[in-house]
Amino acid sequence: MIRQIYKNDIQAMLPSSELYSDPNGVIEVLINEMGFDDDEKFASALGLPVTTVGQLRRKAIKLEPRLLLQMLEISDFSTWELRNLVVARRIRLH
């Protein structure tokens, strides 16, 4: 029960938006803005295997709130700043 409450609290902290349904957008923004050269360095900073980043890119696994918060922690971006960066990336691509 405590775990479910914690998960609900994390989800409540994150903006409810379709933006995070595109893990590539979030990953690309963080890699570019933070100066990582590739997925391997990004995965290393998160303490994840590089295969996990690949799975996120292929949408084989969901970008869970815990992982998104981990990404935000290493980036020092607020959720608002990250949202704006992802929106700007989408606008540039379309």
MOPAC internal coordinates of N, CA, C and O (Angstrom, degrees):
PM7 1SCF
backbone

  N    0.0000 0     0.00 0     0.00 0    0    0    0
  C    1.4509 1     0.00 0     0.00 0    1    0    0
  C    1.5303 1   110.72 1     0.00 0    2    1    0
  O    1.2310 1   120.28 1   136.91 1    3    2    1
  N    1.3263 1   117.07 1   -43.09 1    3    2    1
  C    1.4657 1   119.71 1   179.75 1    5    3    2
  C    1.5192 1   110.17 1   -61.97 1    6    5    3
  O    1.2310 1   120.65 1   138.75 1    7    6    5
  N    1.3529 1   116.37 1   -41.25 1    7    6    5
  C    1.4622 1   120.43 1   178.95 1    9    7    6
  C    1.5271 1   110.89 1   -59.57 1   10    9    7
  O    1.2310 1   120.05 1   138.66 1   11   10    9
  N    1.3397 1   117.50 1   -41.34 1   11   10    9
  C    1.4646 1   121.19 1   179.58 1   13   11   10
  C    1.5229 1   110.64 1   -65.92 1   14   13   11
  O    1.2310 1   120.20 1   139.04 1   15   14   13
  N    1.3264 1   117.23 1   -40.96 1   15   14   13
  C    1.4672 1   120.48 1   177.66 1   17   15   14
  C    1.5161 1   109.71 1   -61.94 1   18   17   15
  O    1.2310 1   120.20 1   135.90 1   19   18   17
  N    1.3457 1   117.22 1   -44.10 1   19   18   17
  C    1.4624 1   122.20 1   179.11 1   21   19   18
  C    1.5282 1   110.46 1   -60.09 1   22   21   19
  O    1.2310 1   120.62 1   134.84 1   23   22   21
  N    1.3430 1   116.43 1   -45.16 1   23   22   21
  C    1.4626 1   120.83 1   179.26 1   25   23   22
  C    1.5238 1   110.48 1   -61.88 1   26   25   23
  O    1.2310 1   120.16 1   137.52 1   27   26   25
  N    1.3215 1   117.31 1   -42.48 1   27   26   25
  C    1.4626 1   120.83 1   178.37 1   29   27   26
  C    1.5192 1   111.14 1   -63.81 1   30   29   27
  O    1.2310 1   120.18 1   141.23 1   31   30   29
  N    1.3377 1   117.26 1   -38.77 1   31   30   29
  C    1.4661 1   120.92 1   177.80 1   33   31   30
  C    1.5192 1   111.13 1   -63.05 1   34   33   31
  O    1.2310 1   120.66 1   136.63 1   35   34   33
  N    1.3329 1   116.33 1   -43.37 1   35   34   33
  C    1.4667 1   120.05 1   178.88 1   37   35   34
  C    1.5223 1   109.68 1   -62.44 1   38   37   35
  O    1.2310 1   120.27 1   133.77 1   39   38   37
  N    1.3250 1   117.08 1   -46.23 1   39   38   37
  C    1.4586 1   119.91 1  -179.12 1   41   39   38
  C    1.5184 1   111.28 1   -63.44 1   42   41   39
  O    1.2310 1   120.02 1   146.36 1   43   42   41
  N    1.3164 1   117.57 1   -33.64 1   43   42   41
  C    1.4609 1   120.73 1   178.77 1   45   43   42
  C    1.5231 1   111.13 1   -68.77 1   46   45   43
  O    1.2310 1   120.21 1   151.13 1   47   46   45
  N    1.3379 1   117.20 1   -28.87 1   47   46   45
  C    1.4615 1   121.04 1   179.89 1   49   47   46
  C    1.5264 1   112.11 1   -72.15 1   50   49   47
  O    1.2310 1   120.72 1   152.29 1   51   50   49
  N    1.3218 1   116.23 1   -27.71 1   51   50   49
  C    1.4589 1   120.26 1  -175.59 1   53   51   50
  C    1.5162 1   110.34 1   -86.95 1   54   53   51
  O    1.2310 1   120.46 1   -34.19 1   55   54   53
  N    1.3227 1   116.73 1   145.81 1   55   54   53
  C    1.4534 1   118.78 1   177.52 1   57   55   54
  C    1.5217 1   110.26 1   -64.78 1   58   57   55
  O    1.2310 1   120.67 1   -42.93 1   59   58   57
  N    1.3041 1   116.32 1   137.07 1   59   58   57
  C    1.4596 1   118.81 1   176.50 1   61   59   58
  C    1.5189 1   106.53 1   -81.95 1   62   61   59
  O    1.2310 1   121.14 1   -73.18 1   63   62   61
  N    1.3043 1   115.42 1   106.82 1   63   62   61
  C    1.4517 1   119.66 1  -173.86 1   65   63   62
  C    1.5154 1   110.00 1  -155.43 1   66   65   63
  O    1.2310 1   121.14 1   -29.08 1   67   66   65
  N    1.3102 1   115.43 1   150.92 1   67   66   65
  C    1.4583 1   121.61 1   175.22 1   69   67   66
  C    1.5211 1   111.08 1   -69.24 1   70   69   67
  O    1.2310 1   120.31 1   164.55 1   71   70   69
  N    1.3258 1   117.01 1   -15.45 1   71   70   69
  C    1.4638 1   120.21 1  -175.33 1   73   71   70
  C    1.5117 1   112.26 1   -56.30 1   74   73   71
  O    1.2310 1   120.49 1   143.06 1   75   74   73
  N    1.3075 1   116.67 1   -36.94 1   75   74   73
  C    1.4494 1   119.43 1  -175.51 1   77   75   74
  C    1.5178 1   112.21 1   -82.77 1   78   77   75
  O    1.2310 1   119.79 1   178.13 1   79   78   77
  N    1.3272 1   118.01 1    -1.87 1   79   78   77
  C    1.4545 1   120.17 1   174.58 1   81   79   78
  C    1.5212 1   109.97 1   -79.44 1   82   81   79
  O    1.2310 1   120.37 1   172.34 1   83   82   81
  N    1.3261 1   116.89 1    -7.66 1   83   82   81
  C    1.4617 1   121.82 1   176.20 1   85   83   82
  C    1.5245 1   108.55 1  -109.76 1   86   85   83
  O    1.2310 1   120.29 1   -94.37 1   87   86   85
  N    1.3366 1   117.05 1    85.63 1   87   86   85
  C    1.4540 1   118.65 1  -177.55 1   89   87   86
  C    1.5185 1   112.97 1   -61.36 1   90   89   87
  O    1.2310 1   120.03 1   150.09 1   91   90   89
  N    1.3385 1   117.55 1   -29.91 1   91   90   89
  C    1.4666 1   119.15 1   178.11 1   93   91   90
  C    1.5109 1   111.26 1   -60.81 1   94   93   91
  O    1.2310 1   120.35 1   140.45 1   95   94   93
  N    1.3253 1   116.93 1   -39.55 1   95   94   93
  C    1.4585 1   120.19 1   179.12 1   97   95   94
  C    1.5116 1   111.75 1   -62.11 1   98   97   95
  O    1.2310 1   121.05 1   134.63 1   99   98   97
  N    1.3226 1   115.60 1   -45.37 1   99   98   97
  C    1.4627 1   120.17 1   179.92 1  101   99   98
  C    1.5246 1   109.94 1   -65.45 1  102  101   99
  O    1.2310 1   120.43 1   133.14 1  103  102  101
  N    1.3334 1   116.78 1   -46.86 1  103  102  101
  C    1.4663 1   121.01 1  -178.95 1  105  103  102
  C    1.5204 1   110.82 1   -62.64 1  106  105  103
  O    1.2310 1   120.06 1   133.35 1  107  106  105
  N    1.3287 1   117.49 1   -46.65 1  107  106  105
  C    1.4672 1   120.75 1  -178.74 1  109  107  106
  C    1.5232 1   111.57 1   -61.35 1  110  109  107
  O    1.2310 1   120.60 1   136.19 1  111  110  109
  N    1.3189 1   116.46 1   -43.81 1  111  110  109
  C    1.4687 1   120.12 1   179.48 1  113  111  110
  C    1.5227 1   110.15 1   -60.96 1  114  113  111
  O    1.2310 1   120.37 1   132.51 1  115  114  113
  N    1.3100 1   116.90 1   -47.49 1  115  114  113
  C    1.4607 1   119.54 1  -178.29 1  117  115  114
  C    1.5255 1   111.65 1   -65.61 1  118  117  115
  O    1.2310 1   119.97 1   137.90 1  119  118  117
  N    1.3290 1   117.65 1   -42.10 1  119  118  117
  C    1.4711 1   120.39 1   178.67 1  121  119  118
  C    1.5232 1   110.02 1   -62.06 1  122  121  119
  O    1.2310 1   120.28 1   133.84 1  123  122  121
  N    1.3192 1   117.06 1   -46.16 1  123  122  121
  C    1.4727 1   120.53 1  -177.96 1  125  123  122
  C    1.5186 1   112.27 1   -68.92 1  126  125  123
  O    1.2310 1   120.11 1   132.48 1  127  126  125
  N    1.3122 1   117.39 1   -47.52 1  127  126  125
  C    1.4594 1   121.08 1  -175.31 1  129  127  126
  C    1.5279 1   112.76 1   -70.35 1  130  129  127
  O    1.2310 1   120.56 1   151.84 1  131  130  129
  N    1.3146 1   116.53 1   -28.16 1  131  130  129
  C    1.4583 1   119.78 1  -178.06 1  133  131  130
  C    1.5220 1   112.65 1   -96.39 1  134  133  131
  O    1.2310 1   120.35 1   177.18 1  135  134  133
  N    1.3245 1   116.93 1    -2.82 1  135  134  133
  C    1.4570 1   120.73 1   175.32 1  137  135  134
  C    1.5222 1   115.29 1    78.67 1  138  137  135
  O    1.2310 1   119.90 1  -160.62 1  139  138  137
  N    1.3247 1   117.80 1    19.38 1  139  138  137
  C    1.4659 1   119.02 1   174.20 1  141  139  138
  C    1.5217 1   108.23 1   -71.95 1  142  141  139
  O    1.2310 1   120.71 1   -37.93 1  143  142  141
  N    1.3270 1   116.24 1   142.07 1  143  142  141
  C    1.4629 1   120.60 1  -179.09 1  145  143  142
  C    1.5197 1   112.61 1   -79.38 1  146  145  143
  O    1.2310 1   120.40 1   148.82 1  147  146  145
  N    1.3136 1   116.85 1   -31.18 1  147  146  145
  C    1.4587 1   119.49 1  -173.91 1  149  147  146
  C    1.5276 1   110.98 1  -160.13 1  150  149  147
  O    1.2310 1   121.51 1    -1.96 1  151  150  149
  N    1.3242 1   114.72 1   178.04 1  151  150  149
  C    1.4640 1   121.19 1  -179.19 1  153  151  150
  C    1.5257 1   111.92 1   -61.59 1  154  153  151
  O    1.2310 1   120.47 1   145.81 1  155  154  153
  N    1.3346 1   116.71 1   -34.19 1  155  154  153
  C    1.4646 1   119.98 1  -176.25 1  157  155  154
  C    1.5306 1   111.44 1   -63.27 1  158  157  155
  O    1.2310 1   120.43 1   135.27 1  159  158  157
  N    1.3251 1   116.79 1   -44.73 1  159  158  157
  C    1.4672 1   120.18 1   179.39 1  161  159  158
  C    1.5288 1   110.78 1   -68.00 1  162  161  159
  O    1.2310 1   120.97 1   142.93 1  163  162  161
  N    1.3129 1   115.76 1   -37.07 1  163  162  161
  C    1.4658 1   120.82 1   177.72 1  165  163  162
  C    1.5281 1   110.20 1   -63.70 1  166  165  163
  O    1.2310 1   120.76 1   132.72 1  167  166  165
  N    1.3294 1   116.15 1   -47.28 1  167  166  165
  C    1.4637 1   121.01 1   179.20 1  169  167  166
  C    1.5236 1   110.64 1   -61.25 1  170  169  167
  O    1.2310 1   120.83 1   139.37 1  171  170  169
  N    1.3153 1   116.02 1   -40.63 1  171  170  169
  C    1.4623 1   120.59 1   179.63 1  173  171  170
  C    1.5306 1   111.24 1   -62.40 1  174  173  171
  O    1.2310 1   120.23 1   138.40 1  175  174  173
  N    1.3281 1   117.16 1   -41.60 1  175  174  173
  C    1.4676 1   121.24 1   178.90 1  177  175  174
  C    1.5247 1   111.36 1   -63.34 1  178  177  175
  O    1.2310 1   120.86 1   148.33 1  179  178  177
  N    1.3264 1   115.96 1   -31.67 1  179  178  177
  C    1.4675 1   120.73 1   179.02 1  181  179  178
  C    1.5246 1   112.13 1   -85.97 1  182  181  179
  O    1.2310 1   120.54 1   169.30 1  183  182  181
  N    1.3340 1   116.57 1   -10.70 1  183  182  181
  C    1.4609 1   119.84 1  -176.79 1  185  183  182
  C    1.5133 1   112.23 1    73.79 1  186  185  183
  O    1.2310 1   120.97 1  -148.75 1  187  186  185
  N    1.3402 1   115.76 1    31.25 1  187  186  185
  C    1.4615 1   121.66 1  -178.63 1  189  187  186
  C    1.5217 1   109.93 1  -116.71 1  190  189  187
  O    1.2310 1   120.24 1   -24.15 1  191  190  189
  N    1.3309 1   117.14 1   155.85 1  191  190  189
  C    1.4603 1   118.59 1   170.91 1  193  191  190
  C    1.5284 1   109.36 1   -69.24 1  194  193  191
  O    1.2310 1   120.62 1   -33.18 1  195  194  193
  N    1.3245 1   116.42 1   146.82 1  195  194  193
  C    1.4615 1   120.16 1  -178.92 1  197  195  194
  C    1.5311 1   110.91 1   -61.12 1  198  197  195
  O    1.2310 1   120.21 1   153.84 1  199  198  197
  N    1.3287 1   117.20 1   -26.16 1  199  198  197
  C    1.4655 1   120.05 1   178.54 1  201  199  198
  C    1.5271 1   111.48 1   -63.49 1  202  201  199
  O    1.2310 1   120.20 1   150.21 1  203  202  201
  N    1.3299 1   117.22 1   -29.79 1  203  202  201
  C    1.4666 1   120.37 1   178.23 1  205  203  202
  C    1.5194 1   110.62 1   -65.67 1  206  205  203
  O    1.2310 1   120.12 1   138.88 1  207  206  205
  N    1.3326 1   117.38 1   -41.12 1  207  206  205
  C    1.4648 1   120.54 1   177.30 1  209  207  206
  C    1.5256 1   109.22 1   -63.38 1  210  209  207
  O    1.2310 1   120.31 1   139.28 1  211  210  209
  N    1.3254 1   117.02 1   -40.72 1  211  210  209
  C    1.4629 1   120.78 1   176.68 1  213  211  210
  C    1.5167 1   111.90 1   -61.48 1  214  213  211
  O    1.2310 1   120.50 1   139.00 1  215  214  213
  N    1.3288 1   116.64 1   -41.00 1  215  214  213
  C    1.4653 1   120.56 1   178.58 1  217  215  214
  C    1.5242 1   110.99 1   -65.62 1  218  217  215
  O    1.2310 1   120.52 1   142.02 1  219  218  217
  N    1.3261 1   116.62 1   -37.98 1  219  218  217
  C    1.4678 1   119.93 1   176.48 1  221  219  218
  C    1.5230 1   110.14 1   -63.08 1  222  221  219
  O    1.2310 1   120.48 1   136.88 1  223  222  221
  N    1.3165 1   116.68 1   -43.12 1  223  222  221
  C    1.4693 1   120.65 1  -179.64 1  225  223  222
  C    1.5253 1   111.65 1   -61.50 1  226  225  223
  O    1.2310 1   120.69 1   140.18 1  227  226  225
  N    1.3268 1   116.29 1   -39.82 1  227  226  225
  C    1.4724 1   120.55 1  -179.47 1  229  227  226
  C    1.5247 1   111.95 1   -82.73 1  230  229  227
  O    1.2310 1   120.72 1   179.63 1  231  230  229
  N    1.3257 1   116.22 1    -0.37 1  231  230  229
  C    1.4644 1   123.13 1  -176.88 1  233  231  230
  C    1.5207 1   111.75 1    60.79 1  234  233  231
  O    1.2310 1   120.87 1  -152.42 1  235  234  233
  N    1.3446 1   115.94 1    27.58 1  235  234  233
  C    1.4585 1   120.83 1   175.98 1  237  235  234
  C    1.5273 1   110.08 1   -73.49 1  238  237  235
  O    1.2310 1   120.94 1   153.65 1  239  238  237
  N    1.3347 1   115.81 1   -26.35 1  239  238  237
  C    1.4622 1   120.88 1   173.86 1  241  239  238
  C    1.5228 1   107.82 1  -130.61 1  242  241  239
  O    1.2310 1   121.10 1   -26.97 1  243  242  241
  N    1.3265 1   115.50 1   153.03 1  243  242  241
  C    1.4688 1   120.56 1  -179.44 1  245  243  242
  C    1.5185 1   110.56 1   -79.64 1  246  245  243
  O    1.2310 1   121.14 1   -28.81 1  247  246  245
  N    1.3154 1   115.42 1   151.19 1  247  246  245
  C    1.4560 1   121.24 1   172.43 1  249  247  246
  C    1.5243 1   106.43 1   -80.60 1  250  249  247
  O    1.2310 1   120.97 1   -86.10 1  251  250  249
  N    1.3229 1   115.75 1    93.90 1  251  250  249
  C    1.4601 1   122.07 1  -176.24 1  253  251  250
  C    1.5267 1   110.61 1   -71.80 1  254  253  251
  O    1.2310 1   120.06 1   -26.64 1  255  254  253
  N    1.3282 1   117.50 1   153.36 1  255  254  253
  C    1.4642 1   120.62 1   179.22 1  257  255  254
  C    1.5302 1   113.45 1   -54.77 1  258  257  255
  O    1.2310 1   120.39 1   140.90 1  259  258  257
  N    1.3331 1   116.86 1   -39.10 1  259  258  257
  C    1.4628 1   119.91 1  -179.78 1  261  259  258
  C    1.5292 1   110.84 1   -61.09 1  262  261  259
  O    1.2310 1   120.53 1   136.99 1  263  262  261
  N    1.3244 1   116.59 1   -43.01 1  263  262  261
  C    1.4618 1   120.84 1  -179.48 1  265  263  262
  C    1.5257 1   110.77 1   -69.46 1  266  265  263
  O    1.2310 1   120.32 1   141.91 1  267  266  265
  N    1.3107 1   116.99 1   -38.09 1  267  266  265
  C    1.4619 1   120.39 1   176.88 1  269  267  266
  C    1.5269 1   110.30 1   -63.02 1  270  269  267
  O    1.2310 1   120.41 1   137.45 1  271  270  269
  N    1.3199 1   116.83 1   -42.55 1  271  270  269
  C    1.4653 1   119.63 1   177.33 1  273  271  270
  C    1.5227 1   111.16 1   -63.46 1  274  273  271
  O    1.2310 1   120.49 1   141.89 1  275  274  273
  N    1.3287 1   116.68 1   -38.11 1  275  274  273
  C    1.4608 1   120.91 1   176.48 1  277  275  274
  C    1.5339 1   110.03 1   -60.86 1  278  277  275
  O    1.2310 1   120.53 1   137.19 1  279  278  277
  N    1.3171 1   116.59 1   -42.81 1  279  278  277
  C    1.4653 1   121.08 1   178.28 1  281  279  278
  C    1.5267 1   110.54 1   -63.35 1  282  281  279
  O    1.2310 1   120.91 1   138.37 1  283  282  281
  N    1.3157 1   115.87 1   -41.63 1  283  282  281
  C    1.4624 1   119.60 1   178.82 1  285  283  282
  C    1.5254 1   111.20 1   -64.36 1  286  285  283
  O    1.2310 1   120.49 1   142.50 1  287  286  285
  N    1.3243 1   116.67 1   -37.50 1  287  286  285
  C    1.4645 1   120.26 1  -179.89 1  289  287  286
  C    1.5191 1   112.21 1   -63.89 1  290  289  287
  O    1.2310 1   119.93 1   137.40 1  291  290  289
  N    1.3324 1   117.73 1   -42.60 1  291  290  289
  C    1.4660 1   118.62 1  -178.88 1  293  291  290
  C    1.5188 1   111.54 1   -75.17 1  294  293  291
  O    1.2310 1   120.41 1   161.66 1  295  294  293
  N    1.3266 1   116.81 1   -18.34 1  295  294  293
  C    1.4656 1   119.82 1  -176.82 1  297  295  294
  C    1.5199 1   113.22 1   -94.31 1  298  297  295
  O    1.2310 1   119.81 1   155.52 1  299  298  297
  N    1.3067 1   117.97 1   -24.48 1  299  298  297
  C    1.4641 1   123.21 1  -173.30 1  301  299  298
  C    1.5227 1   112.83 1    65.47 1  302  301  299
  O    1.2310 1   119.78 1  -164.87 1  303  302  301
  N    1.3361 1   118.02 1    15.13 1  303  302  301
  C    1.4594 1   121.19 1   173.35 1  305  303  302
  C    1.5205 1   108.42 1   -83.35 1  306  305  303
  O    1.2310 1   120.91 1   -30.77 1  307  306  305
  N    1.3180 1   115.87 1   149.23 1  307  306  305
  C    1.4618 1   119.18 1   169.71 1  309  307  306
  C    1.5266 1   107.07 1   -82.56 1  310  309  307
  O    1.2310 1   120.39 1   -14.15 1  311  310  309
  N    1.3270 1   116.86 1   165.85 1  311  310  309
  C    1.4636 1   118.66 1   177.11 1  313  311  310
  C    1.5206 1   110.19 1   -61.68 1  314  313  311
  O    1.2310 1   120.34 1   145.73 1  315  314  313
  N    1.3186 1   116.96 1   -34.27 1  315  314  313
  C    1.4669 1   121.51 1   179.08 1  317  315  314
  C    1.5292 1   110.24 1   -64.55 1  318  317  315
  O    1.2310 1   120.39 1   134.49 1  319  318  317
  N    1.3415 1   116.85 1   -45.51 1  319  318  317
  C    1.4678 1   120.26 1   179.29 1  321  319  318
  C    1.5237 1   111.01 1   -64.04 1  322  321  319
  O    1.2310 1   120.54 1   137.01 1  323  322  321
  N    1.3280 1   116.58 1   -42.99 1  323  322  321
  C    1.4626 1   119.70 1   179.49 1  325  323  322
  C    1.5190 1   110.47 1   -63.63 1  326  325  323
  O    1.2310 1   120.25 1   137.55 1  327  326  325
  N    1.3118 1   117.13 1   -42.45 1  327  326  325
  C    1.4675 1   120.57 1   178.22 1  329  327  326
  C    1.5251 1   110.15 1   -58.37 1  330  329  327
  O    1.2310 1   120.40 1   133.70 1  331  330  329
  N    1.3358 1   116.84 1   -46.30 1  331  330  329
  C    1.4658 1   120.21 1   179.91 1  333  331  330
  C    1.5201 1   112.14 1   -62.89 1  334  333  331
  O    1.2310 1   120.00 1   140.89 1  335  334  333
  N    1.3210 1   117.60 1   -39.11 1  335  334  333
  C    1.4643 1   121.02 1   178.20 1  337  335  334
  C    1.5230 1   111.49 1   -65.48 1  338  337  335
  O    1.2310 1   120.49 1   139.61 1  339  338  337
  N    1.3400 1   116.67 1   -40.39 1  339  338  337
  C    1.4616 1   120.39 1   178.78 1  341  339  338
  C    1.5272 1   110.08 1   -67.59 1  342  341  339
  O    1.2310 1   120.17 1   139.41 1  343  342  341
  N    1.3287 1   117.29 1   -40.59 1  343  342  341
  C    1.4695 1   120.78 1   177.24 1  345  343  342
  C    1.5255 1   110.07 1   -62.41 1  346  345  343
  O    1.2310 1   120.16 1   135.27 1  347  346  345
  N    1.3261 1   117.30 1   -44.73 1  347  346  345
  C    1.4656 1   120.85 1   179.24 1  349  347  346
  C    1.5251 1   110.59 1   -60.97 1  350  349  347
  O    1.2310 1   120.06 1   140.79 1  351  350  349
  N    1.3262 1   117.49 1   -39.21 1  351  350  349
  C    1.4708 1   120.92 1   177.85 1  353  351  350
  C    1.5223 1   110.18 1   -63.60 1  354  353  351
  O    1.2310 1   120.34 1   136.10 1  355  354  353
  N    1.3286 1   116.95 1   -43.90 1  355  354  353
  C    1.4737 1   120.08 1   179.77 1  357  355  354
  C    1.5260 1   111.48 1   -62.54 1  358  357  355
  O    1.2310 1   120.73 1   140.09 1  359  358  357
  N    1.3250 1   116.21 1   -39.91 1  359  358  357
  C    1.4677 1   120.17 1   179.92 1  361  359  358
  C    1.5232 1   110.01 1   -64.65 1  362  361  359
  O    1.2310 1   120.37 1   137.61 1  363  362  361
  N    1.3413 1   116.90 1   -42.39 1  363  362  361
  C    1.4716 1   120.45 1   178.98 1  365  363  362
  C    1.5161 1   111.49 1   -62.92 1  366  365  363
  O    1.2310 1   119.94 1   144.71 1  367  366  365
  N    1.3334 1   117.72 1   -35.29 1  367  366  365
  C    1.4613 1   121.39 1  -176.53 1  369  367  366
  C    1.5263 1   112.99 1   -79.98 1  370  369  367
  O    1.2310 1   120.18 1   161.02 1  371  370  369
  N    1.3273 1   117.26 1   -18.98 1  371  370  369
  C    1.4784 1   118.94 1  -176.97 1  373  371  370
  C    1.4821 1   111.48 1  -106.32 1  374  373  371
  O    1.2310 1   120.10 1   180.00 1  375  374  373

